């Protein structure tokens, strides 16, 4: 009887103080009962320890993939009642970024596939992207420096209106953040770093509270404890690592990775043309591919793979010299223009059945000439990393924390969006079945959804 009374009082107390959405720079201090007045710091610390905030899900990493997961959870009727904590020290999460059309384009962009766009539309986030600078493209040309052949692709080949959309990362991130903030989703942002993590793998459906224990229920086996950089802690039933290729969550969980460095860097920047570019271009050079991606308003994005030595040199040369190198690489550099398409491959791949009409007989086109450098030049090292496991009990990895890939095909963020969408569906299914969302038997389903289903869909769609 005492146990029932205690639980009832605890529930009533929890109802009195609602969770605070989008906290200030101090973060959420209390969720649940209010803190009683205490006479000294020692007693205050003891009181605070008894009311550590508890959440259904803690997302570590508030980048594009982490915010996409929040959007997908907010838009699903089965998951919109969950309480979510987002842990990220990026101050930009505190408020939406006002992006002006006249602002220079940022060199960090992503090519979003039709499948990802569909997910973001359903979640209500894509409308915010369309309010800012973005560029759909329905044509792509790929060719080799040897001049032996080329391929041109059209959206109509796969019965689509477009092949993709290029948008600045800040536009995508701001759209996702706005989507979450405009919803009534119970989201709390902690502008802090994750310091340490303690996982309790006991099942919430099986664990029993100990009435005599001085620890909070979560510490008795009801979730994971996350210690933050300011010394505070929170509890969560499920911890999602969306904190990038150097994931601290992955490290703390002891999940190993397989992969290697490519000994190559990607130099990225925004350039301007004399007229608007509406095609995605990619040429394979001896040192690595160079891509020219449309951004709208006569702007394009350059992603150029080369050796670390070359990238450092090209980052430091003058704008005039750099533009000369870019135009040379996209035009006659290293070899002549192709004189024939890859139409001969139709016979080679005749076994592959498709209803699409392939654009194999179109003439080769020369990319638009680059006339001005519109942003700084940035250099990033390239690597391949794949987590040996995407999930443990109470922990799951998504995005670059789970898999880091070469930017060649532009699939990095799309795989991350697919992870987030798949995980939101798995969580919804677990809730529908009345199961602890941190149970590995459900979280492990993400491995199937991401590794098999999504990797195929992202290429096809």
TIKOLSE-442187 format. One record per residue (C-alpha): residue number from 0; residue in one letter; x, y, z negated. Coordinates in nm, 2 decimals. Layout:
REM TIKOLSE-442187
<NUM 'A' <X Y Z>>,
...
//
This chain:
REM TIKOLSE-442187
<0 'X' <0.00 0.00 0.00>>,
<1 'X' <0.28 0.24 -0.09>>,
<2 'X' <0.44 0.17 0.25>>,
<3 'X' <0.11 0.26 0.43>>,
<4 'X' <0.07 0.58 0.23>>,
<5 'X' <0.43 0.68 0.30>>,
<6 'X' <0.39 0.62 0.67>>,
<7 'X' <0.06 0.81 0.68>>,
<8 'X' <0.22 1.11 0.50>>,
<9 'X' <0.51 1.10 0.74>>,
<10 'X' <0.28 1.11 1.04>>,
<11 'X' <0.08 1.40 0.90>>,
<12 'X' <0.39 1.59 0.83>>,
<13 'X' <0.51 1.53 1.19>>,
<14 'X' <0.20 1.68 1.33>>,
<15 'X' <0.24 2.01 1.14>>,
<16 'X' <0.54 2.13 1.33>>,
<17 'X' <0.54 2.09 1.71>>,
<18 'X' <0.85 2.05 1.91>>,
<19 'X' <1.01 2.36 2.05>>,
<20 'X' <1.05 2.38 2.43>>,
<21 'X' <1.36 2.53 2.59>>,
<22 'X' <1.55 2.62 2.28>>,
<23 'X' <1.77 2.92 2.24>>,
<24 'X' <2.15 2.89 2.23>>,
<25 'X' <2.12 2.74 1.88>>,
<26 'X' <1.93 2.45 2.01>>,
<27 'X' <1.64 2.27 1.83>>,
<28 'X' <1.72 2.26 1.46>>,
<29 'X' <1.42 2.06 1.33>>,
<30 'X' <1.15 1.84 1.48>>,
<31 'X' <0.90 1.71 1.23>>,
<32 'X' <0.86 1.82 0.87>>,
<33 'X' <0.97 2.17 0.78>>,
<34 'X' <1.29 2.19 0.57>>,
<35 'X' <1.22 2.27 0.20>>,
<36 'X' <1.40 2.55 0.02>>,
<37 'X' <1.72 2.43 -0.13>>,
<38 'X' <1.96 2.60 -0.37>>,
<39 'X' <2.30 2.53 -0.21>>,
<40 'X' <2.46 2.42 0.11>>,
<41 'X' <2.52 2.06 -0.01>>,
<42 'X' <2.15 2.01 -0.07>>,
<43 'X' <2.06 2.19 0.25>>,
<44 'X' <2.28 1.95 0.45>>,
<45 'X' <2.11 1.65 0.27>>,
<46 'X' <1.77 1.79 0.36>>,
<47 'X' <1.87 1.85 0.73>>,
<48 'X' <2.00 1.49 0.75>>,
<49 'X' <1.65 1.36 0.66>>,
<50 'X' <1.48 1.55 0.95>>,
<51 'X' <1.72 1.48 1.24>>,
<52 'X' <1.52 1.54 1.56>>,
<53 'X' <1.40 1.23 1.73>>,
<54 'X' <1.33 1.20 2.10>>,
<55 'X' <1.21 0.93 2.34>>,
<56 'X' <1.48 1.01 2.59>>,
<57 'X' <1.81 1.20 2.57>>,
<58 'X' <1.95 1.30 2.91>>,
<59 'X' <2.32 1.39 2.88>>,
<60 'X' <2.39 1.61 3.18>>,
<61 'X' <2.16 1.88 3.31>>,
<62 'X' <2.28 1.89 3.67>>,
<63 'X' <2.07 1.81 3.97>>,
<64 'X' <2.03 1.44 3.89>>,
<65 'X' <1.95 1.49 3.52>>,
<66 'X' <1.70 1.76 3.60>>,
<67 'X' <1.55 1.55 3.87>>,
<68 'X' <1.48 1.28 3.62>>,
<69 'X' <1.30 1.53 3.40>>,
<70 'X' <1.09 1.64 3.69>>,
<71 'X' <0.99 1.28 3.78>>,
<72 'X' <0.91 1.21 3.42>>,
<73 'X' <0.70 1.53 3.39>>,
<74 'X' <0.50 1.45 3.71>>,
<75 'X' <0.41 1.09 3.61>>,
<76 'X' <0.09 1.05 3.40>>,
<77 'X' <0.25 0.76 3.22>>,
<78 'X' <0.56 0.95 3.11>>,
<79 'X' <0.45 1.32 3.09>>,
<80 'X' <0.38 1.28 2.71>>,
<81 'X' <0.74 1.17 2.63>>,
<82 'X' <0.97 1.40 2.44>>,
<83 'X' <1.30 1.46 2.61>>,
<84 'X' <1.63 1.62 2.50>>,
<85 'X' <1.87 1.75 2.76>>,
<86 'X' <2.23 1.79 2.64>>,
<87 'X' <2.45 2.01 2.86>>,
<88 'X' <2.68 2.30 2.77>>,
<89 'X' <2.61 2.49 3.10>>,
<90 'X' <2.46 2.83 2.99>>,
<91 'X' <2.27 2.84 3.32>>,
<92 'X' <2.01 2.60 3.18>>,
<93 'X' <1.89 2.86 2.94>>,
<94 'X' <1.70 3.05 3.21>>,
<95 'X' <1.62 3.03 3.58>>,
<96 'X' <1.87 3.18 3.82>>,
<97 'X' <1.74 3.46 4.03>>,
<98 'X' <1.88 3.40 4.38>>,
<99 'X' <1.88 3.69 4.62>>,
<100 'X' <1.85 3.63 4.99>>,
<101 'X' <2.13 3.88 5.05>>,
<102 'X' <2.37 3.69 4.82>>,
<103 'X' <2.65 3.52 5.01>>,
<104 'X' <2.59 3.14 5.05>>,
<105 'X' <2.76 2.92 4.80>>,
<106 'X' <3.01 2.66 4.95>>,
<107 'X' <2.87 2.38 4.73>>,
<108 'X' <2.58 2.23 4.92>>,
<109 'X' <2.39 1.90 4.96>>,
<110 'X' <2.23 1.74 5.26>>,
<111 'X' <1.89 1.61 5.13>>,
<112 'X' <1.73 1.31 5.31>>,
<113 'X' <1.36 1.29 5.40>>,
<114 'X' <1.32 1.03 5.13>>,
<115 'X' <1.46 1.25 4.86>>,
<116 'X' <1.25 1.54 4.99>>,
<117 'X' <0.94 1.33 4.96>>,
<118 'X' <1.03 1.24 4.60>>,
<119 'X' <1.09 1.61 4.51>>,
<120 'X' <0.77 1.72 4.69>>,
<121 'X' <0.56 1.47 4.49>>,
<122 'X' <0.73 1.60 4.17>>,
<123 'X' <0.64 1.96 4.26>>,
<124 'X' <1.00 2.07 4.29>>,
<125 'X' <1.05 2.11 4.66>>,
<126 'X' <0.82 2.42 4.69>>,
<127 'X' <1.08 2.61 4.49>>,
<128 'X' <1.36 2.51 4.73>>,
<129 'X' <1.16 2.64 5.02>>,
<130 'X' <1.14 2.98 4.85>>,
<131 'X' <1.51 3.02 4.90>>,
<132 'X' <1.77 2.97 5.17>>,
<133 'X' <1.77 2.62 5.32>>,
<134 'X' <1.80 2.47 5.67>>,
<135 'X' <1.62 2.17 5.82>>,
<136 'X' <1.80 2.00 6.11>>,
<137 'X' <1.67 1.74 6.35>>,
<138 'X' <1.98 1.68 6.56>>,
<139 'X' <2.32 1.54 6.48>>,
<140 'X' <2.63 1.48 6.70>>,
<141 'X' <2.92 1.26 6.60>>,
<142 'X' <3.23 1.21 6.81>>,
<143 'X' <3.59 1.09 6.78>>,
<144 'X' <3.91 1.29 6.85>>,
<145 'X' <4.02 1.04 7.12>>,
<146 'X' <3.75 1.16 7.35>>,
<147 'X' <3.63 0.80 7.42>>,
<148 'X' <3.27 0.85 7.32>>,
<149 'X' <3.01 1.03 7.12>>,
<150 'X' <2.66 0.98 6.98>>,
<151 'X' <2.37 1.22 6.94>>,
<152 'X' <2.08 1.15 6.71>>,
<153 'X' <1.74 1.31 6.69>>,
<154 'X' <1.47 1.29 6.42>>,
<155 'X' <1.23 1.16 6.68>>,
<156 'X' <1.46 0.85 6.71>>,
<157 'X' <1.34 0.74 6.37>>,
<158 'X' <0.99 0.89 6.40>>,
<159 'X' <1.07 1.18 6.16>>,
<160 'X' <1.02 1.56 6.18>>,
<161 'X' <1.38 1.62 6.07>>,
<162 'X' <1.69 1.42 5.98>>,
<163 'X' <1.76 1.62 5.66>>,
<164 'X' <1.78 1.96 5.50>>,
<165 'X' <2.09 2.14 5.38>>,
<166 'X' <2.05 2.35 5.07>>,
<167 'X' <2.29 2.51 4.82>>,
<168 'X' <2.34 2.31 4.50>>,
<169 'X' <2.24 2.62 4.30>>,
<170 'X' <1.91 2.64 4.49>>,
<171 'X' <1.84 2.27 4.43>>,
<172 'X' <1.93 2.29 4.06>>,
<173 'X' <1.73 2.61 4.01>>,
<174 'X' <1.43 2.45 4.18>>,
<175 'X' <1.44 2.15 3.95>>,
<176 'X' <1.49 2.36 3.64>>,
<177 'X' <1.19 2.59 3.74>>,
<178 'X' <0.98 2.28 3.80>>,
<179 'X' <1.04 2.15 3.45>>,
<180 'X' <1.00 2.49 3.28>>,
<181 'X' <0.67 2.55 3.46>>,
<182 'X' <0.53 2.22 3.34>>,
<183 'X' <0.40 2.14 2.99>>,
<184 'X' <0.66 1.86 2.96>>,
<185 'X' <0.81 1.84 2.61>>,
<186 'X' <1.17 1.92 2.70>>,
<187 'X' <1.43 2.06 2.47>>,
<188 'X' <1.76 2.18 2.60>>,
<189 'X' <2.07 2.16 2.37>>,
<190 'X' <2.35 2.39 2.51>>,
<191 'X' <2.61 2.17 2.36>>,
<192 'X' <2.85 1.88 2.44>>,
<193 'X' <2.81 1.52 2.34>>,
<194 'X' <3.08 1.43 2.08>>,
<195 'X' <3.00 1.07 1.99>>,
<196 'X' <2.73 0.81 2.02>>,
<197 'X' <2.62 0.53 1.79>>,
<198 'X' <2.40 0.26 1.95>>,
<199 'X' <2.16 0.05 1.75>>,
<200 'X' <2.05 -0.23 1.98>>,
<201 'X' <1.77 -0.36 1.75>>,
<202 'X' <1.44 -0.37 1.93>>,
<203 'X' <1.19 -0.11 1.81>>,
<204 'X' <0.91 -0.36 1.86>>,
<205 'X' <1.09 -0.61 1.62>>,
<206 'X' <1.27 -0.38 1.38>>,
<207 'X' <1.11 -0.32 1.04>>,
<208 'X' <1.15 -0.01 0.84>>,
<209 'X' <1.31 -0.05 0.51>>,
<210 'X' <1.10 0.15 0.26>>,
<211 'X' <1.40 0.17 0.01>>,
<212 'X' <1.65 0.30 0.27>>,
<213 'X' <1.77 0.66 0.24>>,
<214 'X' <1.84 0.67 0.62>>,
<215 'X' <1.60 0.80 0.87>>,
<216 'X' <1.39 0.54 1.06>>,
<217 'X' <1.60 0.57 1.37>>,
<218 'X' <1.92 0.49 1.18>>,
<219 'X' <1.76 0.17 1.07>>,
<220 'X' <1.74 0.03 1.42>>,
<221 'X' <1.51 0.26 1.62>>,
<222 'X' <1.74 0.41 1.87>>,
<223 'X' <2.07 0.57 1.94>>,
<224 'X' <2.23 0.85 1.74>>,
<225 'X' <2.40 1.12 1.93>>,
<226 'X' <2.64 1.36 1.76>>,
<227 'X' <2.67 1.70 1.92>>,
<228 'X' <2.96 1.94 1.94>>,
<229 'X' <2.82 2.17 1.67>>,
<230 'X' <2.81 1.89 1.42>>,
<231 'X' <2.44 1.82 1.45>>,
<232 'X' <2.28 1.50 1.56>>,
<233 'X' <1.97 1.37 1.73>>,
<234 'X' <1.81 1.03 1.78>>,
<235 'X' <1.67 0.88 2.10>>,
<236 'X' <1.52 0.56 2.21>>,
<237 'X' <1.70 0.58 2.54>>,
<238 'X' <2.02 0.77 2.64>>,
<239 'X' <2.06 0.85 3.01>>,
<240 'X' <2.41 0.93 3.13>>,
<241 'X' <2.38 1.18 3.41>>,
<242 'X' <2.70 1.36 3.33>>,
<243 'X' <2.90 1.30 3.65>>,
<244 'X' <3.19 1.10 3.77>>,
<245 'X' <3.39 1.15 3.45>>,
<246 'X' <3.09 1.04 3.24>>,
<247 'X' <3.14 1.07 2.86>>,
<248 'X' <2.83 0.86 2.80>>,
<249 'X' <2.99 0.58 3.02>>,
<250 'X' <3.31 0.61 2.82>>,
<251 'X' <3.14 0.60 2.48>>,
<252 'X' <2.93 0.30 2.59>>,
<253 'X' <3.24 0.11 2.69>>,
<254 'X' <3.13 0.06 3.05>>,
<255 'X' <3.42 -0.01 3.28>>,
<256 'X' <3.44 0.10 3.64>>,
<257 'X' <3.59 -0.04 3.96>>,
<258 'X' <3.73 0.20 4.22>>,
<259 'X' <4.02 0.39 4.36>>,
<260 'X' <4.14 0.74 4.46>>,
<261 'X' <4.14 0.80 4.84>>,
<262 'X' <4.45 1.02 4.82>>,
<263 'X' <4.25 1.27 5.01>>,
<264 'X' <4.09 1.60 4.93>>,
<265 'X' <3.78 1.77 5.07>>,
<266 'X' <3.81 2.14 5.14>>,
<267 'X' <3.47 2.31 5.15>>,
<268 'X' <3.35 2.66 5.24>>,
<269 'X' <3.08 2.86 5.41>>,
<270 'X' <3.14 3.00 5.76>>,
<271 'X' <2.94 3.23 5.99>>,
<272 'X' <2.86 3.20 6.37>>,
<273 'X' <2.75 3.45 6.63>>,
<274 'X' <2.42 3.26 6.65>>,
<275 'X' <2.22 3.02 6.43>>,
<276 'X' <2.34 2.66 6.41>>,
<277 'X' <2.06 2.41 6.41>>,
<278 'X' <2.26 2.08 6.45>>,
<279 'X' <2.48 1.88 6.21>>,
<280 'X' <2.82 1.81 6.36>>,
<281 'X' <3.08 1.56 6.26>>,
<282 'X' <3.41 1.48 6.42>>,
<283 'X' <3.65 1.21 6.32>>,
<284 'X' <4.01 1.33 6.32>>,
<285 'X' <4.34 1.14 6.25>>,
<286 'X' <4.35 1.28 5.89>>,
<287 'X' <3.98 1.25 5.81>>,
<288 'X' <3.64 1.37 5.93>>,
<289 'X' <3.53 1.74 5.95>>,
<290 'X' <3.16 1.82 5.92>>,
<291 'X' <2.97 2.14 6.02>>,
<292 'X' <2.63 2.16 5.85>>,
<293 'X' <2.37 2.42 5.92>>,
<294 'X' <2.26 2.65 5.64>>,
<295 'X' <2.03 2.89 5.82>>,
<296 'X' <2.09 3.26 5.89>>,
<297 'X' <2.39 3.20 6.12>>,
<298 'X' <2.57 3.02 5.83>>,
<299 'X' <2.72 2.67 5.82>>,
<300 'X' <2.90 2.47 5.56>>,
<301 'X' <3.24 2.31 5.63>>,
<302 'X' <3.34 1.98 5.46>>,
<303 'X' <3.68 1.88 5.59>>,
<304 'X' <3.87 1.58 5.46>>,
<305 'X' <4.25 1.58 5.47>>,
<306 'X' <4.56 1.50 5.27>>,
<307 'X' <4.62 1.69 4.94>>,
<308 'X' <4.92 1.86 5.10>>,
<309 'X' <4.72 1.98 5.40>>,
<310 'X' <4.43 2.10 5.18>>,
<311 'X' <4.65 2.30 4.96>>,
<312 'X' <4.81 2.46 5.26>>,
<313 'X' <4.48 2.54 5.43>>,
<314 'X' <4.34 2.69 5.11>>,
<315 'X' <4.62 2.94 5.09>>,
<316 'X' <4.66 3.05 5.45>>,
<317 'X' <4.50 3.36 5.58>>,
<318 'X' <4.13 3.37 5.69>>,
<319 'X' <4.24 3.42 6.05>>,
<320 'X' <4.47 3.11 6.05>>,
<321 'X' <4.20 2.90 5.87>>,
<322 'X' <3.93 2.99 6.13>>,
<323 'X' <4.17 2.91 6.41>>,
<324 'X' <4.23 2.56 6.25>>,
<325 'X' <3.86 2.50 6.21>>,
<326 'X' <3.77 2.59 6.57>>,
<327 'X' <4.06 2.38 6.69>>,
<328 'X' <3.95 2.08 6.49>>,
<329 'X' <3.59 2.11 6.62>>,
<330 'X' <3.68 2.17 6.98>>,
<331 'X' <3.99 2.05 7.18>>,
<332 'X' <4.21 1.98 6.89>>,
<333 'X' <4.38 1.63 6.88>>,
<334 'X' <4.21 1.52 7.21>>,
<335 'X' <3.97 1.60 7.50>>,
<336 'X' <3.59 1.63 7.49>>,
<337 'X' <3.42 1.30 7.53>>,
<338 'X' <3.30 1.23 7.88>>,
<339 'X' <3.05 0.95 7.80>>,
<340 'X' <2.81 0.87 7.53>>,
<341 'X' <2.77 0.55 7.34>>,
<342 'X' <2.50 0.42 7.57>>,
<343 'X' <2.69 0.10 7.63>>,
<344 'X' <2.63 0.00 7.27>>,
<345 'X' <2.27 -0.06 7.36>>,
<346 'X' <2.37 -0.40 7.51>>,
<347 'X' <2.61 -0.48 7.22>>,
<348 'X' <2.34 -0.43 6.97>>,
<349 'X' <2.05 -0.56 7.17>>,
<350 'X' <1.97 -0.81 6.89>>,
<351 'X' <1.87 -0.52 6.67>>,
<352 'X' <1.50 -0.46 6.73>>,
<353 'X' <1.36 -0.11 6.69>>,
<354 'X' <1.06 0.09 6.81>>,
<355 'X' <1.27 0.41 6.81>>,
<356 'X' <1.38 0.57 7.14>>,
<357 'X' <1.76 0.63 7.10>>,
<358 'X' <1.91 0.96 7.23>>,
<359 'X' <2.20 0.79 7.41>>,
<360 'X' <2.20 0.97 7.74>>,
<361 'X' <2.22 1.33 7.63>>,
<362 'X' <2.52 1.54 7.73>>,
<363 'X' <2.80 1.62 7.48>>,
<364 'X' <2.77 1.97 7.33>>,
<365 'X' <3.04 2.19 7.19>>,
<366 'X' <2.98 2.32 6.83>>,
<367 'X' <2.92 2.69 6.79>>,
<368 'X' <3.24 2.89 6.73>>,
<369 'X' <3.32 2.99 6.38>>,
<370 'X' <3.37 3.37 6.35>>,
<371 'X' <3.40 3.45 5.98>>,
<372 'X' <3.47 3.30 5.65>>,
<373 'X' <3.17 3.37 5.43>>,
<374 'X' <3.29 3.22 5.10>>,
<375 'X' <3.59 3.11 4.90>>,
<376 'X' <3.76 2.78 5.00>>,
<377 'X' <3.73 2.51 4.74>>,
<378 'X' <3.92 2.18 4.72>>,
<379 'X' <3.80 1.86 4.56>>,
<380 'X' <3.98 1.52 4.52>>,
<381 'X' <3.79 1.23 4.67>>,
<382 'X' <3.75 0.89 4.50>>,
<383 'X' <3.53 0.58 4.48>>,
<384 'X' <3.40 0.47 4.14>>,
<385 'X' <3.14 0.21 4.06>>,
<386 'X' <3.03 0.13 3.71>>,
<387 'X' <3.05 -0.24 3.64>>,
<388 'X' <2.71 -0.21 3.47>>,
<389 'X' <2.44 0.05 3.51>>,
<390 'X' <2.27 -0.03 3.19>>,
<391 'X' <2.32 -0.15 2.83>>,
<392 'X' <2.06 -0.16 2.57>>,
<393 'X' <1.96 0.20 2.49>>,
<394 'X' <2.19 0.34 2.76>>,
<395 'X' <2.15 0.38 3.14>>,
<396 'X' <2.38 0.55 3.39>>,
<397 'X' <2.25 0.75 3.70>>,
<398 'X' <2.41 0.96 3.97>>,
<399 'X' <2.78 1.00 3.98>>,
<400 'X' <2.81 0.85 3.63>>,
<401 'X' <2.70 0.52 3.79>>,
<402 'X' <2.86 0.55 4.14>>,
<403 'X' <3.08 0.81 4.30>>,
<404 'X' <3.11 0.78 4.68>>,
<405 'X' <3.29 0.95 4.97>>,
<406 'X' <3.10 1.26 5.11>>,
<407 'X' <3.13 1.12 5.46>>,
<408 'X' <2.76 1.02 5.48>>,
<409 'X' <2.62 1.29 5.25>>,
<410 'X' <2.46 1.03 5.03>>,
<411 'X' <2.60 1.12 4.68>>,
<412 'X' <2.31 1.34 4.55>>,
<413 'X' <2.05 1.13 4.74>>,
<414 'X' <2.16 0.82 4.56>>,
<415 'X' <2.14 1.01 4.23>>,
<416 'X' <1.78 1.13 4.32>>,
<417 'X' <1.70 0.77 4.40>>,
<418 'X' <1.84 0.66 4.06>>,
<419 'X' <1.63 0.92 3.88>>,
<420 'X' <1.31 0.82 4.07>>,
<421 'X' <1.37 0.45 4.01>>,
<422 'X' <1.44 0.50 3.64>>,
<423 'X' <1.13 0.71 3.59>>,
<424 'X' <0.92 0.43 3.75>>,
<425 'X' <1.09 0.17 3.52>>,
<426 'X' <1.02 0.38 3.21>>,
<427 'X' <0.65 0.42 3.32>>,
<428 'X' <0.62 0.04 3.37>>,
<429 'X' <0.77 -0.02 3.02>>,
<430 'X' <0.52 0.22 2.86>>,
<431 'X' <0.23 0.06 3.05>>,
<432 'X' <0.33 -0.27 2.90>>,
<433 'X' <0.38 -0.13 2.55>>,
<434 'X' <0.75 -0.21 2.55>>,
<435 'X' <1.04 -0.03 2.39>>,
<436 'X' <1.18 0.19 2.68>>,
<437 'X' <1.53 0.12 2.56>>,
<438 'X' <1.50 -0.26 2.61>>,
<439 'X' <1.76 -0.38 2.85>>,
<440 'X' <1.52 -0.62 3.02>>,
<441 'X' <1.35 -0.31 3.17>>,
<442 'X' <1.64 -0.08 3.21>>,
<443 'X' <1.83 -0.34 3.39>>,
<444 'X' <1.57 -0.33 3.66>>,
<445 'X' <1.72 0.00 3.77>>,
<446 'X' <2.02 -0.20 3.89>>,
<447 'X' <1.80 -0.38 4.14>>,
<448 'X' <1.61 -0.07 4.24>>,
<449 'X' <1.93 0.14 4.30>>,
<450 'X' <2.18 -0.11 4.43>>,
<451 'X' <1.95 -0.29 4.67>>,
<452 'X' <1.63 -0.11 4.75>>,
<453 'X' <1.75 0.25 4.73>>,
<454 'X' <2.08 0.20 4.91>>,
<455 'X' <1.89 0.06 5.21>>,
<456 'X' <1.62 0.32 5.20>>,
<457 'X' <1.86 0.62 5.18>>,
<458 'X' <2.02 0.51 5.51>>,
<459 'X' <1.70 0.42 5.69>>,
<460 'X' <1.50 0.72 5.58>>,
//
